[in-house]
Amino acid sequence: MMKKCIRAFSILLILLMPAVVLGTADRIVPDNLTDETKSCLECHQTEMPGLVGEWRYSRHYGANVGCFECHAADPKDADAMDHNGYTVSVIVSPKDCAECHKPEFDEFQASHHADAGKILGSLDNVLGEVVEGPAAAVSGCKQCHGAEIKVLSGGMLDKSTWPNSGMGRLNPDGSKGSCAACHSRHSFDAALARQPENCGKCHLGPDHPQKEIYEESKHGIAYYANIDRMNLHSSSWTVGLDYSAAPTCATCHMSPAKDMPLTHDVGSRISWTLRPAVSQKIDAAAIKAGKQVKSWENRRADMKKVCSNCHTSSYVDNFYGQYDNAVELYNNKFAIPATDIYNKLRAGNLITTDVNFDDEIEWTYYLLWHHEGRRARMGTAMFAPDYTQWHGFFEIAERFYMEFVPQVEDIISANLGKDETRVKAANEVKALLEKTLNQPDHLWISGKEPDEVKKARLKAMEEFKKRYAE
């Protein structure tokens, strides 16, 4: 009985210790901090106690890495500024972090995340900058993708580009990205980066709802039901060793697993790219450009190693079979035909102008692949059947048959009475559309399916009605 009481009292002390430490931390300056950092704290712990409190909570604090160690700048730096007798910069870039975290820096710089800021010229950027307006892009698009940070005189930062913690931020020192996008200033807490909500700052919404997809999936359900078992503050955080209740985004895409090291290249375990109008294997573009990159087969093998911590090999292999089939269905039934028809409309000058989004069909095609198409593919990739079906393939089909095809037919009709060049172009599009709709997958809408197919479907419908009538 005495041992139980002592153990209970010890646990209570451990639980209370963080509150005691944090409650008095703003009055403690360790002797082994540099004089420069101590000088910073004399002001900032009064003026910005929340910021200092988060730093004192961090592992940096325990390692005697303070304000000056991160913010110190060379006078030659583009964003260097004089601040109370010290030369500092506001931005702590990945290049700065690389002074201590070189492997993580190298992996991140090689990732797609690091290039997220290179959206100038993309259709997404046209929508943000032009159709919606610059302020929408500054406070919207660029807060996830990142902005090119512009420096004013004296090292001050242009308000149209700062604050910004976008994943692909273009920094004054030439480095790409922001470590704070995931780790958050000034605590730099690994636990925060391991939680799905962190990724959900950018990966949510109508065109890439990974956060919502995750929450619908069995993985997400298990995570939220067992968050107290996730051991998020573990120093190693290896699935199967430090936790087993559920995977998060970080588990699958970055964190260590049995025979798998931690990586800051979030694409190193992805086999398909689900972003473009037509999906392709993740290494296809690089191979076409003559680059040597990690193959999609090796990337998939690495992801399977993560999956194998909780699932049998047959389960994992069968899942990937279903996933591949869904992506290829999207590609072959909808994406490739719609893209071919759309490109032929453009090539034949049958879309009225070169201005993006000033024609109805430009919006229709964009939504078909950028919204519905991504949702279907991503829902399949992450075990979210509702996003695969009702938010995905159903809406793809509705958009394709009820909007895209009728709009193409209207464009064809409108140009058949025009000059010879337009008539020729319209007939080429018409032939391509007819070829598409005569493919087996599309015969249902014209009623040209084989009789045995129609009879089988009718029989199934009658059995369904009978079953529920009883």
C-alpha positions in Angstrom: 0.0 0.0 0.0 2.9 2.4 0.9 4.6 1.7 -2.5 1.3 2.5 -4.3 1.0 5.8 -2.4 4.7 6.7 -3.1 4.2 5.8 -6.8 1.0 7.9 -7.0 2.7 10.9 -5.3 5.7 10.6 -7.7 3.4 10.6 -10.8 1.6 13.7 -9.4 5.0 15.5 -9.0 6.0 14.6 -12.6 2.6 15.9 -13.9 3.0 19.1 -12.0 6.7 19.7 -12.9 6.0 21.2 -16.4 3.6 23.7 -14.9 6.2 24.7 -12.3 9.0 25.0 -14.8 6.9 26.9 -17.4 5.5 29.1 -14.7 8.9 30.4 -13.6 10.7 30.0 -16.9 10.3 33.7 -17.9 12.4 34.6 -14.8 15.3 32.3 -15.6 18.2 33.0 -17.9 20.7 30.1 -17.9 24.3 31.1 -17.4 25.5 29.2 -20.4 23.4 31.2 -22.9 25.5 33.6 -25.0 25.7 37.2 -24.0 24.0 38.2 -27.2 21.0 36.0 -26.5 20.8 37.2 -22.9 20.7 40.7 -24.2 17.8 39.8 -26.5 15.9 38.3 -23.6 16.2 41.4 -21.5 13.8 43.1 -23.8 11.8 40.3 -25.5 10.8 38.4 -22.4 8.9 41.6 -21.3 7.7 42.8 -24.7 7.0 39.3 -26.2 6.5 36.9 -23.3 4.6 34.4 -25.4 7.3 34.1 -28.0 10.0 33.7 -25.3 7.8 31.2 -23.5 7.6 29.0 -26.6 11.3 29.1 -27.0 11.8 28.1 -23.4 9.6 25.1 -24.1 11.7 24.1 -27.1 14.5 21.6 -27.4 16.6 24.6 -28.7 16.3 26.1 -25.2 17.7 22.9 -23.6 20.6 22.9 -26.1 21.4 26.6 -25.4 20.4 27.7 -28.9 18.9 31.1 -28.4 17.7 34.2 -30.3 21.0 35.3 -31.6 22.2 31.9 -32.7 19.3 31.7 -35.1 18.7 35.4 -36.1 22.4 36.6 -36.4 23.1 37.9 -39.9 26.1 38.9 -41.9 26.0 42.6 -42.8 26.3 41.5 -46.5 23.0 39.5 -46.3 20.2 41.0 -48.3 17.8 41.2 -45.3 20.4 42.1 -42.7 19.4 44.9 -40.3 20.8 46.7 -37.3 18.8 46.0 -34.2 19.9 47.4 -30.9 23.6 47.2 -31.8 23.4 43.7 -33.4 23.2 42.6 -37.0 20.2 40.3 -37.4 17.6 39.2 -39.9 13.9 38.6 -39.2 13.7 35.5 -41.4 15.3 32.3 -40.1 15.6 30.4 -43.4 16.2 26.7 -44.1 19.8 27.7 -45.0 20.1 29.1 -41.4 18.7 25.9 -40.0 21.1 23.9 -42.1 23.9 25.1 -39.8 22.8 22.3 -37.4 20.3 20.3 -39.5 22.1 19.7 -42.8 20.6 16.3 -43.7 17.1 17.6 -43.1 17.9 20.7 -45.2 19.2 18.6 -48.1 16.2 16.3 -48.1 13.8 19.2 -48.0 15.4 21.2 -50.7 15.1 18.2 -53.0 11.4 17.8 -52.3 8.3 19.0 -54.1 7.4 21.0 -51.0 10.4 23.2 -51.5 9.2 24.1 -55.0 5.7 24.9 -53.9 6.4 28.6 -54.4 7.0 28.2 -58.1 3.4 28.7 -59.0 3.8 31.8 -61.2 2.3 31.1 -64.6 0.2 28.2 -63.3 -3.6 28.2 -63.8 -3.9 28.3 -60.0 -1.9 31.5 -59.9 -3.9 33.1 -62.7 -7.0 32.5 -60.6 -5.5 34.0 -57.5 -3.6 37.0 -59.0 -5.9 37.9 -61.9 -9.4 36.5 -61.6 -9.7 36.9 -57.8 -7.1 39.7 -57.2 -3.6 40.2 -55.8 -4.7 40.6 -52.1 -6.5 37.2 -52.3 -3.3 35.6 -53.6 -1.2 37.3 -50.9 -3.4 36.1 -48.0 -4.5 32.9 -49.7 -2.4 31.1 -52.2 1.0 32.4 -51.1 0.4 31.6 -47.4 0.6 27.9 -48.4 2.7 27.9 -51.5 5.0 30.6 -50.3 6.0 34.1 -51.6 9.1 35.6 -52.9 10.2 37.7 -49.9 11.1 41.3 -51.0 13.5 43.3 -48.8 13.1 47.0 -48.4 15.8 49.4 -47.2 17.4 48.7 -43.8 16.4 45.0 -44.0 12.7 45.7 -43.5 10.4 43.2 -45.3 7.7 44.2 -47.8 4.2 43.8 -46.4 3.0 42.3 -49.6 5.3 39.4 -49.1 5.7 39.2 -45.3 4.6 37.6 -43.0 4.7 34.3 -44.9 5.5 30.8 -43.8 4.5 29.1 -47.0 6.1 25.8 -47.7 7.9 26.9 -50.8 8.8 30.4 -49.7 11.6 32.0 -51.7 14.0 33.5 -49.1 16.3 36.5 -49.5 19.4 34.2 -49.1 18.3 32.0 -52.0 17.1 29.0 -50.1 13.6 27.6 -50.7 10.9 26.9 -48.1 10.2 27.5 -44.4 10.9 25.0 -41.7 8.4 26.9 -39.6 5.7 25.8 -42.0 5.6 22.5 -40.2 7.5 23.1 -36.9 6.2 26.5 -36.0 8.2 29.3 -34.4 9.5 29.4 -31.7 8.8 26.1 -30.1 9.8 24.0 -33.2 7.8 21.2 -31.7 8.1 17.8 -33.5 4.8 16.8 -31.9 3.1 19.5 -33.8 4.6 18.4 -37.1 3.4 14.9 -36.5 -0.3 15.7 -36.2 -2.6 15.8 -39.3 -4.0 19.2 -38.3 -0.6 20.6 -39.1 -0.7 19.4 -42.7 -4.3 20.5 -42.9 -3.2 24.1 -42.9 -2.7 23.7 -46.7 -4.0 20.2 -47.6 -7.7 20.7 -47.3 -10.6 22.1 -49.3 -12.2 21.4 -52.6 -9.1 20.6 -54.7 -6.9 18.7 -52.3 -8.9 17.7 -49.2 -6.3 15.3 -47.7 -7.2 16.4 -44.1 -10.9 15.7 -44.6 -10.1 12.5 -46.4 -7.8 11.4 -43.5 -10.5 12.2 -41.0 -13.0 10.0 -42.9 -10.6 7.1 -43.2 -10.2 4.4 -40.6 -6.7 5.7 -40.0 -8.1 9.1 -39.0 -10.8 7.6 -36.9 -8.3 5.5 -35.0 -6.0 8.5 -34.5 -8.7 10.7 -33.0 -10.0 7.9 -30.8 -6.5 7.1 -29.5 -4.6 10.4 -29.5 -3.5 9.8 -25.9 -1.7 6.7 -27.1 0.2 8.4 -29.9 3.3 9.3 -27.9 3.7 12.4 -30.0 6.6 13.8 -27.9 8.8 10.8 -28.4 12.3 11.6 -29.5 12.3 8.8 -32.1 8.6 8.4 -32.9 9.0 5.1 -34.8 5.7 3.4 -35.8 5.4 0.0 -34.2 7.9 0.9 -31.5 6.9 4.2 -30.0 3.2 4.0 -31.0 0.8 1.7 -32.8 -2.7 3.1 -32.5 -2.8 4.9 -35.8 -0.7 6.5 -38.6 -0.8 10.2 -39.3 0.3 12.0 -42.5 3.8 12.2 -41.1 3.9 8.4 -40.3 3.4 7.4 -43.9 5.2 10.2 -45.7 8.1 11.1 -43.5 8.6 9.4 -40.1 10.8 6.4 -39.3 9.5 2.9 -39.4 11.0 -0.5 -39.2 13.9 -0.5 -41.7 12.9 3.0 -42.8 14.7 6.2 -41.8 13.1 9.6 -41.2 13.0 11.8 -44.3 12.1 15.4 -45.0 11.4 14.6 -48.7 7.6 14.0 -48.5 7.5 12.6 -52.0 10.1 9.9 -51.5 7.4 7.2 -50.8 4.8 8.3 -53.3 4.3 6.3 -56.5 1.6 8.3 -58.4 1.3 12.0 -58.8 -2.3 12.9 -58.3 -1.9 16.7 -59.0 -2.1 17.1 -62.8 -5.0 16.7 -65.2 -3.8 13.2 -66.1 -2.0 11.1 -63.4 1.4 9.7 -64.1 4.0 7.8 -62.1 5.9 10.2 -59.8 9.2 9.8 -61.7 7.8 10.2 -65.3 8.4 13.9 -65.7 12.0 13.6 -64.4 12.8 10.6 -66.7 11.4 12.6 -69.6 13.7 15.5 -68.7 16.7 13.1 -68.6 17.1 13.2 -64.8 18.2 10.4 -62.6 15.7 10.1 -59.7 14.4 7.5 -57.3 12.0 5.2 -59.3 8.3 5.0 -58.6 8.8 1.3 -57.9 11.3 2.0 -55.1 9.1 4.7 -53.7 6.2 2.3 -53.5 8.4 -0.3 -51.9 9.3 2.1 -49.2 5.7 3.0 -48.5 4.8 -0.7 -48.4 7.5 -1.0 -45.7 5.6 1.5 -43.6 2.2 -0.2 -44.3 3.7 -3.6 -43.3 4.0 -2.5 -39.7 0.3 -3.0 -39.4 -0.9 -4.9 -42.5 -0.1 -8.2 -44.2 1.6 -8.1 -47.6 -1.5 -9.4 -49.4 -3.6 -6.7 -47.8 -1.1 -4.0 -49.0 -0.7 -5.5 -52.4 -4.4 -5.8 -53.0 -4.9 -2.2 -51.8 -2.4 -1.0 -54.3 -4.2 -3.0 -57.0 -7.5 -1.2 -56.2 -5.7 2.1 -56.1 -4.0 1.6 -59.5 -7.3 0.6 -61.0 -9.1 3.7 -59.8 -6.3 6.0 -61.0 -6.3 4.3 -64.4 -10.1 4.4 -64.6 -10.0 8.2 -64.0 -7.2 8.6 -66.6 -8.6 6.5 -69.3 -12.4 7.1 -69.0 -12.4 10.8 -68.2 -9.0 12.7 -68.0 -7.3 11.6 -71.2 -10.4 12.0 -73.4 -11.4 15.4 -71.9 -7.8 16.6 -72.1 -7.4 15.5 -75.8 -10.7 17.2 -76.7 -9.9 20.4 -74.8 -6.4 20.6 -76.4 -7.9 20.1 -79.9 -10.4 22.9 -79.2 -7.5 25.2 -78.3 -5.3 24.0 -81.2 -8.2 24.8 -83.6 -8.8 28.2 -82.1 -12.3 27.2 -81.2 -12.0 28.6 -77.7 -12.6 32.3 -78.2 -9.5 33.9 -76.8 -6.1 33.1 -75.3 -7.2 34.6 -72.0 -7.6 31.9 -69.3 -11.0 31.4 -67.6 -13.0 33.8 -69.9 -14.8 30.8 -71.5 -17.2 28.5 -69.7 -15.5 25.4 -70.9 -12.2 26.5 -69.4 -13.9 26.5 -66.0 -15.6 23.2 -66.7 -12.4 21.4 -67.7 -10.4 22.9 -64.8 -13.0 21.8 -62.2 -13.2 18.3 -63.8 -9.5 17.5 -63.1 -8.5 20.1 -60.5 -11.4 19.6 -58.1 -13.4 16.4 -58.8 -10.6 14.5 -60.3 -8.2 15.1 -57.5 -10.8 14.3 -54.9 -11.5 10.9 -56.5 -7.8 10.0 -56.8 -6.8 11.2 -53.3 -9.8 9.6 -51.7 -8.8 6.3 -53.1 -5.2 6.8 -52.1 -6.1 7.4 -48.4 -9.0 5.0 -47.7 -11.9 7.5 -47.9 -14.7 5.9 -49.9 -17.1 8.9 -49.7 -14.4 11.1 -51.3 -13.7 8.5 -53.9 -17.4 8.1 -54.8 -19.7 11.0 -54.1 -17.2 13.9 -53.9 -15.1 12.2 -56.6 -16.2 9.9 -59.4 -19.9 10.9 -59.2 -19.0 14.6 -59.6 -16.5 13.8 -62.3 -19.2 11.9 -64.3 -21.7 14.7 -63.8 -19.3 17.3 -64.9 -18.1 15.3 -67.9 -21.5 14.2 -69.2 -23.8 17.0 -68.2 -21.4 20.0 -68.7 -18.3 19.2 -70.6 -19.8 17.2 -73.5 -22.7 19.5 -74.1 -20.4 22.5 -74.1 -18.1 20.8 -76.6 -21.2 20.1 -78.8 -22.2 23.7 -78.6 -18.8 24.9 -79.7 -18.8 22.4 -82.6 -22.3 23.6 -83.8 -21.3 27.3 -83.4 -18.3 26.8 -85.7 -19.7 24.6 -88.5 -21.1 27.6 -90.2 -17.9 29.6 -90.1 -14.9 29.9 -92.4 -13.3 26.8 -93.8 -10.5 26.6 -91.2 -13.0 26.7 -88.3 -15.2 24.1 -90.0 -12.3 21.8 -90.4 -11.3 22.2 -86.8 -14.9 21.7 -85.6 -15.2 18.5 -87.6 -12.0 17.2 -86.1 -13.3 17.8 -82.6 -16.6 16.3 -83.5 -14.8 13.1 -84.7 -12.8 12.9 -81.6 -15.9 13.4 -79.4 -17.8 10.7 -81.3 -14.8 8.3 -81.0 -14.7 9.0 -77.2 -18.4 8.4 -76.6 -18.3 5.2 -78.7 -15.8 3.7 -76.3 -17.2 0.8 -74.2 -17.1 2.9 -70.9 -19.3 5.6 -72.4 -21.9 3.5 -74.4 -24.4 3.6 -71.5 -25.3 7.2 -72.2 -26.2 6.5 -75.9 -28.0 3.3 -75.1 -25.7 1.3 -77.3 -24.4 -1.1 -74.7 -24.6 -4.8 -75.7 -28.0 -6.4 -74.9 -26.4 -8.8 -72.4 -25.0 -5.9 -70.4 -28.4 -4.1 -70.4 -30.2 -7.3 -69.3 -27.8 -8.0 -66.5 -28.2 -4.5 -65.1 -32.0 -4.7 -65.4 -32.0 -8.0 -63.5 -29.9 -6.5 -60.7 -32.3 -3.6 -60.4 -35.3 -5.8 -60.2 -33.7 -7.9 -57.5 -32.8 -4.8 -55.6 -36.4 -3.5 -55.7 -37.7 -6.9 -54.7 -35.3 -7.2 -51.8 -36.2 -3.9 -50.3 -39.9 -4.3 -51.0 -40.0 -7.2 -48.6 
